[in-house]
Amino acid sequence: MPPKNKKNNGPVKGNKKQKEIVQDERFQAIVLTDSFETRFMPLTSVKPRCLLPLANVPLIEYTLEFLAKAGVNEVYLMCSSHADQIQEYIENSKWSSQESPFNISTILSLESRSVGDSMRDLDNRGLITGDFLLVSGDVVTNIDFNKAMAVHKHKKSLDKDHILTMVLTKASPLHRTRSPLDPATFLLDKKTNRCIYYQPIPPISNASKSSSASINIDPELLEDVEDEMSIRNDLIDCHVDICTPHVPQIFQDNFDYQYLRQDFVNGVLTSDLLKKTIYAYIIENDEYAARVESWATYGAISQDILARWSYPLVPDANLLDNQTYTYEFNNIYKEEKVILAQSCKIGTSTSIGSKSSVGEGSHISKSVIGRNCQIGKNVRITNSYIWNDVVIEDNSVIDHAIIAHNAKIGAGATINPGVVIGFNVELGKNKTIANNVRIVEKPIEKEDDEFDNASSFGSDEEEEEESDNEEDEVKKQSTNNKNIPLFEVKDIDLVGEDGTGFLYTSDREVDDSDSEYEVSSTSNAPYSGVLYQMQALNFSDDSIASLTNHKHKSKRRSNKNRRLSSASVVSTDFEGGYSEVDDDEEDFDKEGIATVERALENNHDIDTALLELNTLRMSYNVTYHEVRSATVQALLTRVVHFISTDTLEVKEATEKIFRTWGPLFRRQVFDEEEQVDLIQILQNKSVILDNTYNQKILFFAINILYDEEIIEEDAIYLWWDSATSNATKELATVKELTGKWVDWLREAEEESDED
């Protein structure tokens, strides 16, 4: 942590008498610890969101580290929901010690139900002495705040009406940390970045049904624009704002302002009376900023931290005083006193806390394991987040799920994607939990539940009306309660006779036909909105988008009959069955190849190419198999062009194309099965190339994709070991060079295991 900023008062030069000016040098920060949403229920009924662990560190720690780096002198935590827990945590943390870079205080704003209420409370207390930093308690960022502050001061010196600078991050619509829940459009003056207009926008799936699908701007707002305007919907808004003292005063004068963007920013920009201005500061591309505002962004940001995109906010920075993480290859992090069985396998992007143990034959990848966890034998954990003191018994499978503190998973259990296991829940042996189910230890009752529905875009009142304060529900003690209970009896079918837990749901049911994130047809559970089923857009190339795969598979099967036409031909599908290739797929193949070729020719950035491909995929209603096929074809064509024109040698040509454009597959390949499919496509398209170099291209391409961690060893072995008895001579030849490399990989792995 950086030390406090100290002003360097040098001698005053010159002979003129100068007036002594006394200025308050304090730089204050206001942290909103309450999200005023219910997206993280039922966990936030027990613990505030800002104290939920992210990569084994409470969320609030990332925000406070940012404030320390920003040179803040005073921090005020505005607490409403679970304020006592937050106060206790801060009192026992390093931030309350004498070595802390700032003075920190908790303000109990127990009556606040929105950002507006908190700002009015802040104004009533008279704590603000000058410009201050307003930030949410769930922000993870490594930005150089001094640059943003310099821009704010410069704008303020030029514009006396300037009251707010919004710190925004540029990102494509497919960026992993963009939340589908709060998309928005900013209309900016291109020269000055002054915000002219702000409007929330609906998700793509609901755009045609919503009146806010278009932007309606009052022409009078454009009268003062001196230069060109830019309409930006490519910005991540992490709710990091540099404010003047006018901001809480304006909230005080406008009691109908509840939300910072929809009410305050929109109200200021469209007001004929206020005549105030707001500017945007867009951070550099090499800096990281994201907000944990949904389960989707929770998974994406966790993976970003493990992949070191947020450096120095990484596990081995040991943000907590008692942490002892060390970094190993393949983004693996382990604390002291971790016990790993000899035959267990720890995959890439995995973190394991102190005193946790992993049994024989278990496999963990792209997951976070907390402290004091006991993981039995032959357990498989993938893309999941296991908090402290969890017991997972033998032969269990955890896939894309959250397991909260002190939970116990019985032997042979299967936890499917989207499941949230609450605090202290015990799941019986051999139980299978369907997609998107949420389980709590005790019944939670709530009148007029307005659980935040992340599945559809509605008004602010629909999506954010309920605060975390209202998540402090009354726990049902008697069936004689006159309120409508959410739970009747212990759900033995759900957790088993030897288990402890109840199904959590909200009163409001979700209409799947209007849902942006449809619940899988395999699930009969209510919608939970947890890490699962991102239907139209893939918001992560790693952790979030991988959850769409199950849905696309079910769609692929259910749509076969509809897509079959008289012009169809049958080809082998990577799943081992058959898929019908109709005119749509043929058209997509041509358009997809052309799209990638244009990106190569014009040197587009990866995100632009991915956006075009994804839009094309949705318009033709094809699977990711077709997207991979078109991408591979375009890349191989480019490699062959360099070779045939003697521009580059085989290795250099493959290296140039696949090293630069291989990352396209990060958002096309989401699990081991699809990794095998990608290699199969490469093989099948390489076999028809010139046999003087086709096996080299296949070998170099697979090497690069392996080196870039797009395909893993297990997928390579699975592909190689698949049935090859009916392989043609040409196919055997093209695989010959790669086969030697696969043998070498296996030998190296065996030697490593022996060591």
Steps between C-alpha positions, in 0.01 A plus 500: 500500500635844419563743785283800560551792267694783658510849369850632433498859620813663362616858561298779339709679240458864402470827686126555465289455807265211456186418692509180696236265366387222726368205306359167613738247351283200583389281213196301601340186366145379551451125465147367451520157661139416413409415142128568561427194288415137567704334229714303744214351699477282698863547610453871570223419746780377727802705396536839326615488140813704572622225737438209264833341399640559153807279438503443880513873579196701617375730225545815707876437516542559125317832527704615799826402328396719207429792736838456668674517164289804404642700789176539696532646853155427642263214421137486606316171460126557458346187655137394501452125457696293757671816622614329821695236306673763288590710803643200683701395196654846454584536869700176486668569164829663408310810388433596862864466606748783540673392178186556294547757220168665585257555782197277459156534658174310465177698473190309598242610246246239598199671344655532154331307223685646200805698395287813522413432864867449584603823329230698682613347828857595415395859430310522828810396694713777345805279457603609149772766494586508129512283190468134594515155347173304493547128446308177540628242748530230234754657260818325388737734319870578456455831314736793545254727679734798489433531126125505555536758777717721280237492226228583754692802629575617146135479395399679818743784430352546153135447588363659817183289472685168507377284792580136417758293313399142420789254471411256221679210333495429130396143421331312221143370541649152543747595771510252787434757772208675335182427688184431299295653779587870470581587139496870415572750225708814553480788254829691530648811346778346296746782569451551874329175615225707656200277555205637307250224560471171688247222449478140618450254216327161502678171434502384139234235553249755627595793284219445252244483780612805694419859434853588614657308214559834327662818631280806506695823556360845549655716221555779751761286675713511186508876460820551701697226326796667330645198326393151401309266730564136568237248610673251728352170611845341533574628851508312830363716777653395831337785693829672579426873503689815599239733646484859614302594816212597271414133441356415846335845507317429172384165638374688806303742286349221289344236722382300200863429399572143612762370256831654405472455125135465407384780731790728589707501179196497275328765710798735503557469127138566408425769760433855383563632852817330623720584201777271628739291291632146530810361331631151429854380552571186295787298643785346305464158336784352704324578828241283666168606651191291567216479747365182658134581443366158404592133523615517139752775572596322824619201296666711232690725740610202709655347190658834405663524841637147469624579148675813640314752283439706814865505613608593768163391639583129474493217757876500565482870591353365829267793561402362841761501777480126566508381138798303365425439132779419258477500122574189295493432128168495311352759737482259793507653849545314827526605861710332764392169654305388194488120477475352149482129430759371256249399235278811516522749217489878538418671169560854381362811672442339837551633852506288817491643852696402807438166676283369217549144379429326170463123481629238258379520141324834542517763224458875557521762224411867460366510854561665834523284811482674838674419826450188712316319221500121485465362149474124479611245244404508131326836532473719190468878543479724194445877477365507855555703815532310826513722807656427840444189715317301233497120496459324165494125532623235254384471137314832493478726193480880533453693176459879473360536851541693826545317829485739799677474836458189718297306244530124465453304177432129543682226313396445140312830476471693173472879505393630160571845350339801660451344844559703817546301821446734795679529833496186719292296253557124507426297188438128536681222319445436128273803460483685169416871506344628179615812317448839668368370835579703810502330840498672840557365850172633645179626343498865403175686494433830339185695434450651155828362378637706212797277434718658235415334172819494299323318224315791347552869451243707679465826685735603775229424752479141374873432495643693793214588733590252768803580711723263683340641813183329398699180466506480881190284478312353790583133537191285526466337839138388489255379238238714673659813358237692305743615235528292184790256557753430231565161653261248647715215632856379479568392143619142550483433127741788447765441769428144612402361838851550631518855364410845628360769276200655328430614147522876462279677251323832465128564478525639151520237227687567181345467157759310302369635175603849602817399675836607372660206674268209456520222752620175358230259404667244722425704809168514675630750753407866514729745330798601705712704265825348624794456265290324241329511162618821334275456200569768244839642593810338645643737755821306561757322294580279791270460793163649417455403139584142582165473669311545176625172360240281671222714371623500143522123505139463606396748236699315241311180571156657524541697180611211281159419356418864440826560318485191281416583139493319170837651419660363816802278507621297796843547654659366816458735794765530768258374764509159339157517339381674187409857418309622200688752291234710330512808280533728804817323612644511152427872480651554844812311396555740209418810703702385802811429293462837326466675836823353636681564173397868516631520855832350389525724196411822683670406827187544709524455874391168650192640672363649177543173313336308784205737508443460126529121522264479796242723332525283191464182708182625663347622175554160333418304817801269469711336770853584609620199301423692181673810637814302579493336158477833316773655714740208447438505125576873475818473707631199307429675171711793617784272611500320163505838322823599677657161423394476134622853424834426670436787740560290810614151590245254641591557864517879471170520309315280751655686790404839357134411440418268790694695761324824402154368419487182710336699785185500285446145624490611865138602445419206276634216717352461847572148624710193437254355249515811287879508525500151347264626231736787417794262458282271289411790272865595466585141413224460242578827327875441506472159333379658174793743483821434310660193656844663487409725793157402635629292793732787600212748502292268718790444737592869535134610533423254781827596672408869495145441624641285779760761586230769511293278735209484255520122491622286790696179525198290590318613186805418287523151651127447455521597135804284438357197678165517323417216264738504204460147367317627191736792444613548142862497393487877439364559848770286660766691308379846602500392866845341492707798618242597763497142628869516590435819693205341686725210602758747625233684702393179669855401584568845645185477711591155630847623596345797677264271692792280606694805623 
